[in-house]
Amino acid sequence: MDPETEVRELKKRGPAAGEEVARRPGGQLGEQKRSGPYIHLVGRRRLKLAGLVVALVAAVLGAVCIGSAGIRLGEIWDILIGAVTATPGEARPVAQTVILNLRLPRVLLAVMAGGSLAGAGVVMQGLLRNPLADPYILGISAGASFGAALAVVLGVGLVTGSGLASQWVVVANAFVFGLLTTFLIFGLASLRGLAPETLILTGVALGYLFSAGVSLLKYLSSHEELRELTLWLMGGLVGAKWETLTLLFPVALATLLLLLRYAWDLNALAAGEEVAANLGVNVARLRRNGAVLASLLASATVAFTGIIGFVGLVAPHIGRFLVGNDYRYLVPVSCLLGALLLLAADTCARTLARPVEIPVGIITSLIGVPFFLSLLFRQRRRWWS
């Protein structure tokens, strides 16, 4: 039985049934006897999830192999095994530097960033019940862009100094301003009850305000500052380092695990706010906590990668084709698809016009715009009916 059908059946039993379900560990429906079709459906979803994991591992190995430097496949494998086992191999020092210091950090950052943006996107779509929502629907990207522009053009940032500290000014500003935008939106929208329409419209309005600020700073910037800011706004993974991964990985992992705890609540919300409330879900708290966590995930990612659009929009909808609307499976599947999508886009960005590199944000937009238009004009099937 589909989760939306289950919550409708439970609604007929009254609020007491909803409170009983809400108190069960993990928000699950309990150890109910499942029918054969349901077990078959769960098996298929788990098989697809495992297939995506295998595909992602293969894509990571393939992306590490592809590049301008001519390195043999056996040499790459020897380098990776040596790095895992901490044993010296027979690979050339130049090849080791290229793989371990350039390609591998960039590939892993693409996987982390794509999974984070897709995870934030699928949660935002569920919270707002809007198929066109993505991590930037609440103006996160515009706020982060304004913070980065302040650091690049005016040198205003939360981190000051020289050497190592100066490298993190843009990152810290983008992250903090992305989060501040979220809190500002919720502060304004709370005056009208945190309705999805209010949140979206408030985010759009603040997004235009921050975009105007970025345009003003572009106008006031010098040639070098304008170039640096424009490259950041296009999005890219050029500056991937192991330090970046060690900072982003714990934030992304912890936030995604917390979002997964809301999977059952999102399933209930998909059947309607009244149904979710009858099942014991505090809709306002769910929307607030989920949006803050999704914004934290998106802000942390944008701070290191710049503006990479459409990953958080495209990946969740592809995930719905594969596993349906059950968020217990949809969230991890969307993360895997987002990682695959961004990894493929970044591989194309650094190889299509080599030695010149195309900003990855351009590649993702070229992929996302046709999908976005098909989503707008689709007539035969509705995912959100």
Backbone torsions as a table, in degrees:
resi	resn	phi	psi	omega
1	MET	NA	135.3	179.6
2	ASP	-67.4	146.7	-178.7
3	PRO	-56.4	-37.6	179.8
4	GLU	-65.8	-36.8	177.4
5	THR	-67.5	-38.4	179.7
6	GLU	-63.1	-43.7	-178.3
7	VAL	-69.0	-31.0	176.2
8	ARG	-67.4	-39.3	177.1
9	GLU	-64.7	-40.4	178.8
10	LEU	-67.4	-29.8	179.5
11	LYS	-63.5	-34.9	-178.8
12	LYS	-64.5	-23.7	179.7
13	ARG	-82.6	-7.4	174.2
14	GLY	99.3	173.8	-177.5
15	PRO	-61.2	-31.1	-178.6
16	ALA	-60.4	-39.1	177.5
17	ALA	-65.3	-38.1	179.1
18	GLY	-65.0	-41.7	179.1
19	GLU	-65.2	-37.2	178.2
20	GLU	-63.3	-43.3	179.8
21	VAL	-66.0	-41.7	-177.1
22	ALA	-64.2	-26.9	-179.0
23	ARG	-83.7	-6.9	-177.7
24	ARG	-73.2	144.7	-176.8
25	PRO	-58.2	134.4	175.9
26	GLY	75.6	1.7	-179.6
27	GLY	69.3	19.9	-177.7
28	GLN	-88.4	172.3	-178.0
29	LEU	-86.9	6.0	176.2
30	GLY	88.2	-178.6	-178.1
31	GLU	-87.2	66.0	179.0
32	GLN	-83.6	154.2	177.7
33	LYS	-74.9	121.7	-175.9
34	ARG	-97.2	145.7	177.0
35	SER	-79.2	165.5	179.7
36	GLY	-57.9	-46.9	178.5
37	PRO	-60.0	-36.2	179.8
38	TYR	-66.6	-44.2	178.8
39	ILE	-61.5	-40.1	178.1
40	HIS	-63.9	-40.1	179.4
41	LEU	-64.5	-43.0	178.7
42	VAL	-63.3	-41.4	178.4
43	GLY	-61.3	-41.5	178.3
44	ARG	-64.7	-40.7	179.7
45	ARG	-64.6	-42.3	179.2
46	ARG	-66.7	-35.8	177.6
47	LEU	-65.0	-42.0	178.0
48	LYS	-65.4	-38.2	178.2
49	LEU	-63.0	-44.1	177.7
50	ALA	-64.9	-38.4	177.8
51	GLY	-62.7	-37.7	178.0
52	LEU	-67.9	-35.5	176.8
53	VAL	-62.9	-45.6	178.5
54	VAL	-62.7	-42.2	179.6
55	ALA	-63.3	-37.5	179.7
56	LEU	-67.7	-41.7	177.8
57	VAL	-61.9	-43.4	178.4
58	ALA	-64.2	-39.0	179.7
59	ALA	-66.7	-37.3	177.6
60	VAL	-62.7	-46.7	179.0
61	LEU	-63.0	-40.8	178.3
62	GLY	-65.2	-41.2	-179.4
63	ALA	-66.6	-35.2	177.7
64	VAL	-66.4	-32.5	-178.5
65	CYS	-74.9	-27.6	-173.5
66	ILE	-88.4	131.2	177.8
67	GLY	173.3	175.6	-177.8
68	SER	-70.7	-37.6	-178.5
69	ALA	-72.7	132.7	-179.7
70	GLY	-80.8	99.9	-179.4
71	ILE	-125.3	129.4	-177.5
72	ARG	-69.5	151.8	-178.8
73	LEU	-61.7	-42.2	178.6
74	GLY	-63.1	-35.6	178.0
75	GLU	-67.6	-39.6	177.9
76	ILE	-63.6	-43.5	179.4
77	TRP	-62.8	-39.7	178.5
78	ASP	-63.7	-38.8	179.0
79	ILE	-65.9	-45.0	-178.2
80	LEU	-65.9	-42.9	178.3
81	ILE	-64.2	-40.8	178.2
82	GLY	-63.6	-36.8	178.9
83	ALA	-69.3	-36.9	-179.5
84	VAL	-71.9	-42.5	-176.7
85	THR	-90.6	-4.4	179.8
86	ALA	59.9	37.3	177.0
87	THR	-119.3	139.4	179.8
88	PRO	-69.0	137.6	178.2
89	GLY	-106.0	-170.6	-178.7
90	GLU	-100.5	9.0	-178.0
91	ALA	-72.5	156.5	178.6
92	ARG	-67.6	146.9	177.9
93	PRO	-59.2	-37.1	179.0
94	VAL	-63.8	-43.0	179.2
95	ALA	-64.2	-39.5	177.9
96	GLN	-62.5	-41.0	179.2
97	THR	-64.4	-43.9	-178.8
98	VAL	-63.0	-45.5	-175.6
99	ILE	-73.6	-50.8	-171.9
100	LEU	-79.3	-31.4	-176.4
101	ASN	-101.9	-17.0	-177.4
102	LEU	-117.9	-63.0	-172.3
103	ARG	-72.7	-49.5	-174.8
104	LEU	-62.9	-46.4	175.8
105	PRO	-59.3	-37.8	-179.2
106	ARG	-68.3	-41.7	178.8
107	VAL	-63.4	-44.8	179.9
108	LEU	-66.8	-35.4	176.6
109	LEU	-66.2	-38.5	176.5
110	ALA	-61.4	-41.1	178.7
111	VAL	-64.5	-46.5	-179.6
112	MET	-64.0	-47.3	-176.6
113	ALA	-66.3	-44.4	179.5
114	GLY	-62.7	-43.7	177.8
115	GLY	-64.9	-38.8	180.0
116	SER	-67.1	-45.8	-179.9
117	LEU	-64.5	-40.3	179.1
118	ALA	-68.3	-40.7	177.4
119	GLY	-62.7	-42.8	176.8
120	ALA	-64.6	-37.3	-179.0
121	GLY	-66.1	-44.7	-177.8
122	VAL	-67.4	-34.6	178.0
123	VAL	-69.8	-41.6	178.2
124	MET	-63.0	-39.1	177.3
125	GLN	-63.3	-39.6	178.5
126	GLY	-70.4	-40.5	-178.7
127	LEU	-67.5	-42.0	-177.2
128	LEU	-90.9	-8.8	-178.2
129	ARG	52.3	47.1	-176.7
130	ASN	-132.7	119.2	-177.4
131	PRO	-70.0	-14.3	-178.2
132	LEU	-100.7	7.2	179.1
133	ALA	-76.6	147.6	174.7
134	ASP	-147.4	180.0	-176.0
135	PRO	-58.4	-14.4	-175.3
136	TYR	-106.8	7.7	-176.0
137	ILE	-66.6	-25.6	178.8
138	LEU	-93.3	16.9	177.4
139	GLY	81.2	17.0	-178.3
140	ILE	-62.6	-45.5	-177.7
141	SER	-63.0	-40.1	-179.5
142	ALA	-66.7	-41.6	177.9
143	GLY	-64.5	-43.2	177.8
144	ALA	-64.5	-38.5	178.5
145	SER	-63.1	-40.6	179.1
146	PHE	-65.5	-41.1	176.6
147	GLY	-61.8	-43.0	178.1
148	ALA	-65.3	-39.1	179.5
149	ALA	-64.4	-38.6	176.7
150	LEU	-60.4	-41.1	-178.8
151	ALA	-69.8	-40.9	-175.7
152	VAL	-73.3	-45.8	-171.6
153	VAL	-87.1	-47.1	-174.9
154	LEU	-101.3	-9.1	-177.9
155	GLY	70.5	19.0	-179.7
156	VAL	-89.7	120.6	-178.9
157	GLY	-158.0	166.0	179.3
158	LEU	-80.2	-18.5	177.9
159	VAL	-114.7	127.1	-180.0
160	THR	-126.9	165.1	178.1
161	GLY	126.2	-168.7	-178.4
162	SER	-122.1	174.6	177.9
163	GLY	69.4	-127.6	-175.9
164	LEU	-64.4	-40.4	-176.1
165	ALA	-61.5	-37.7	-176.6
166	SER	-66.5	-20.4	-179.6
167	GLN	-75.7	-16.3	-175.4
168	TRP	-105.4	7.7	-178.2
169	VAL	-65.0	-48.1	-178.9
170	VAL	-65.1	-42.5	-179.3
171	VAL	-61.4	-48.3	-178.6
172	ALA	-64.6	-42.2	179.9
173	ASN	-63.7	-45.2	-178.9
174	ALA	-62.5	-43.1	-178.7
175	PHE	-64.1	-49.2	-175.9
176	VAL	-67.2	-42.5	-179.5
177	PHE	-68.8	-31.0	174.4
178	GLY	-63.8	-43.1	178.0
179	LEU	-69.3	-41.7	179.0
180	LEU	-60.5	-35.8	177.0
181	THR	-60.4	-42.8	179.6
182	THR	-62.2	-47.7	-179.7
183	PHE	-64.6	-36.2	177.9
184	LEU	-66.1	-40.7	178.9
185	ILE	-63.0	-44.4	-179.6
186	PHE	-68.5	-33.4	176.3
187	GLY	-64.0	-40.8	178.9
188	LEU	-74.3	-41.3	-177.2
189	ALA	-71.0	-24.6	179.8
190	SER	-63.8	-20.3	177.1
191	LEU	-67.9	-18.6	179.8
192	ARG	-118.9	20.3	172.7
193	GLY	87.8	11.8	177.0
194	LEU	59.2	35.4	175.7
195	ALA	-68.6	148.5	-179.3
196	PRO	-56.3	-40.2	-179.4
197	GLU	-64.1	-38.7	179.2
198	THR	-66.0	-42.4	179.0
199	LEU	-61.8	-44.6	-177.8
200	ILE	-65.3	-47.6	-177.5
201	LEU	-66.6	-38.3	176.6
202	THR	-63.5	-42.3	177.9
203	GLY	-63.2	-40.5	178.1
204	VAL	-63.4	-43.5	-179.3
205	ALA	-63.0	-47.1	178.7
206	LEU	-67.1	-32.0	176.5
207	GLY	-60.7	-43.1	176.7
208	TYR	-64.7	-37.4	180.0
209	LEU	-64.1	-47.0	179.5
210	PHE	-68.3	-34.4	177.2
211	SER	-63.8	-37.4	176.0
212	ALA	-64.7	-38.8	176.6
213	GLY	-63.5	-40.2	177.4
214	VAL	-64.2	-41.8	178.9
215	SER	-62.3	-39.8	178.4
216	LEU	-64.2	-43.3	179.4
217	LEU	-67.0	-33.8	174.1
218	LYS	-61.6	-42.2	-178.5
219	TYR	-64.7	-33.6	-177.8
220	LEU	-88.2	-7.8	-172.9
221	SER	-81.8	160.3	173.5
222	SER	-81.9	177.2	-177.7
223	HIS	-62.4	-45.1	-179.1
224	GLU	-68.5	-40.4	178.2
225	GLU	-64.7	-40.6	178.9
226	LEU	-63.6	-40.9	179.1
227	ARG	-64.3	-44.8	-179.8
228	GLU	-63.2	-43.2	-179.6
229	LEU	-66.6	-41.1	-179.7
230	THR	-63.5	-41.5	178.2
231	LEU	-63.6	-38.9	178.5
232	TRP	-65.7	-42.3	-178.8
233	LEU	-66.7	-26.5	178.2
234	MET	-73.8	-19.7	-178.9
235	GLY	81.8	141.6	179.8
236	GLY	-178.1	163.1	-179.5
237	LEU	-118.6	21.9	-175.3
238	VAL	-62.7	-39.5	-175.4
239	GLY	-86.9	24.9	-178.3
240	ALA	-64.8	129.6	177.9
241	LYS	-138.5	164.1	178.2
242	TRP	-65.0	-31.0	176.5
243	GLU	-62.9	-38.5	177.4
244	THR	-61.8	-44.0	-178.9
245	LEU	-64.8	-40.2	-179.1
246	THR	-68.0	-25.5	176.2
247	LEU	-82.9	-41.2	-174.2
248	LEU	-79.3	-36.1	-173.0
249	PHE	-59.8	-50.7	-179.0
250	PRO	-64.1	-35.7	178.3
251	VAL	-65.5	-46.9	-178.8
252	ALA	-64.3	-44.8	-177.8
253	LEU	-64.7	-47.7	-178.6
254	ALA	-63.3	-42.0	-178.1
255	THR	-67.7	-42.1	178.8
256	LEU	-64.4	-38.6	177.5
257	LEU	-64.9	-38.5	177.0
258	LEU	-66.5	-39.5	178.4
259	LEU	-65.8	-34.7	178.5
260	LEU	-63.4	-26.8	178.4
261	ARG	-66.6	-20.1	179.4
262	TYR	-93.6	11.6	-175.5
263	ALA	-60.9	-46.5	-180.0
264	TRP	-64.7	-40.8	178.5
265	ASP	-62.0	-37.9	177.6
266	LEU	-67.9	-35.4	174.8
267	ASN	-62.2	-41.7	178.2
268	ALA	-66.7	-41.0	-179.7
269	LEU	-65.0	-29.4	179.4
270	ALA	-63.8	-24.9	177.7
271	ALA	-84.6	-3.3	178.9
272	GLY	123.0	151.2	-178.5
273	GLU	-65.2	-36.2	179.7
274	GLU	-66.3	-42.0	178.0
275	VAL	-63.2	-45.3	179.8
276	ALA	-61.2	-41.0	179.2
277	ALA	-65.2	-40.0	177.9
278	ASN	-65.7	-24.8	178.0
279	LEU	-89.1	8.9	175.5
280	GLY	89.1	11.9	-179.6
281	VAL	-88.5	127.6	173.5
282	ASN	-82.8	97.5	-171.0
283	VAL	-63.3	-43.1	-178.4
284	ALA	-63.4	-43.4	179.0
285	ARG	-67.6	-39.7	177.5
286	LEU	-60.3	-45.6	-178.3
287	ARG	-66.2	-39.0	-179.5
288	ARG	-69.5	-51.6	-177.2
289	ASN	-65.4	-42.9	-179.7
290	GLY	-64.3	-42.0	-179.5
291	ALA	-67.6	-37.4	178.5
292	VAL	-66.0	-43.0	178.8
293	LEU	-65.3	-43.2	178.3
294	ALA	-63.9	-38.5	178.3
295	SER	-67.4	-39.1	176.0
296	LEU	-60.4	-43.6	179.8
297	LEU	-64.2	-45.9	-179.2
298	ALA	-68.4	-40.2	-179.0
299	SER	-64.7	-42.2	178.8
300	ALA	-62.2	-38.8	179.8
301	THR	-70.1	-47.7	-178.4
302	VAL	-62.0	-34.3	-179.1
303	ALA	-58.9	-32.8	-177.4
304	PHE	-97.4	-22.8	-172.9
305	THR	-113.7	-12.7	-172.0
306	GLY	80.6	-168.6	-174.8
307	ILE	-83.6	111.1	175.8
308	ILE	-119.9	105.7	-173.7
309	GLY	-90.7	163.9	168.8
310	PHE	75.0	-15.5	177.7
311	VAL	-63.7	-44.5	179.4
312	GLY	-70.5	-13.5	177.2
313	LEU	-94.2	-43.8	-172.7
314	VAL	-75.8	-48.1	-173.5
315	ALA	-58.6	-45.3	180.0
316	PRO	-61.6	-35.2	-179.0
317	HIS	-73.0	-35.4	173.1
318	ILE	-64.5	-38.1	177.6
319	GLY	-61.6	-36.0	178.4
320	ARG	-66.7	-33.0	174.2
321	PHE	-61.8	-34.8	-173.1
322	LEU	-85.8	-44.8	-171.9
323	VAL	-125.5	2.6	179.4
324	GLY	82.0	-157.3	-172.4
325	ASN	-102.2	11.1	177.9
326	ASP	-77.0	111.6	-173.6
327	TYR	-69.6	-15.7	175.0
328	ARG	-63.5	-29.3	177.3
329	TYR	-107.1	-30.9	-175.4
330	LEU	-65.2	-38.4	-178.8
331	VAL	-64.4	-53.1	178.7
332	PRO	-65.5	-36.3	178.5
333	VAL	-64.7	-40.9	178.4
334	SER	-64.1	-39.5	178.1
335	CYS	-62.5	-43.2	178.9
336	LEU	-65.5	-41.2	178.7
337	LEU	-66.2	-39.9	177.4
338	GLY	-63.2	-40.1	177.5
339	ALA	-63.4	-43.5	178.1
340	LEU	-63.6	-42.6	-177.4
341	LEU	-64.7	-47.7	-178.6
342	LEU	-69.9	-35.1	177.8
343	LEU	-64.4	-43.1	177.6
344	ALA	-65.3	-41.1	179.7
345	ALA	-64.8	-41.4	179.9
346	ASP	-68.2	-37.3	177.4
347	THR	-63.0	-41.1	175.9
348	CYS	-66.0	-38.5	-177.4
349	ALA	-62.8	-35.0	-176.5
350	ARG	-95.9	-2.9	-177.5
351	THR	-121.9	-24.6	-173.6
352	LEU	-63.8	-42.4	-175.7
353	ALA	-119.3	30.4	-176.2
354	ARG	-61.5	144.8	9.9
355	PRO	-80.5	-3.6	176.9
356	VAL	-77.0	140.8	-178.9
357	GLU	-111.0	133.2	178.5
358	ILE	-90.2	134.1	175.6
359	PRO	-58.1	134.6	-173.6
360	VAL	-66.0	-25.8	177.0
361	GLY	-61.7	-29.8	177.0
362	ILE	-69.2	-41.8	-179.5
363	ILE	-64.8	-45.8	-179.5
364	THR	-65.0	-33.0	177.0
365	SER	-68.7	-38.9	177.5
366	LEU	-63.5	-32.5	176.8
367	ILE	-79.2	-40.7	-172.3
368	GLY	-77.2	-33.6	-176.5
369	VAL	-61.7	-48.8	177.3
370	PRO	-59.2	-39.4	178.4
371	PHE	-65.9	-40.7	178.9
372	PHE	-60.6	-44.3	-179.9
373	LEU	-66.8	-40.4	178.1
374	SER	-65.2	-32.3	176.9
375	LEU	-67.1	-38.7	-179.6
376	LEU	-68.1	-39.8	-172.4
377	PHE	-102.7	8.9	179.9
378	ARG	-68.1	138.1	-176.5
379	GLN	-119.3	-29.8	-169.0
380	ARG	-75.5	-37.1	-173.0
381	ARG	-134.7	140.2	178.6
382	ARG	-118.7	124.1	178.6
383	TRP	-78.2	-23.7	-170.1
384	TRP	-117.1	32.7	179.6
385	SER	-75.7	NA	NA
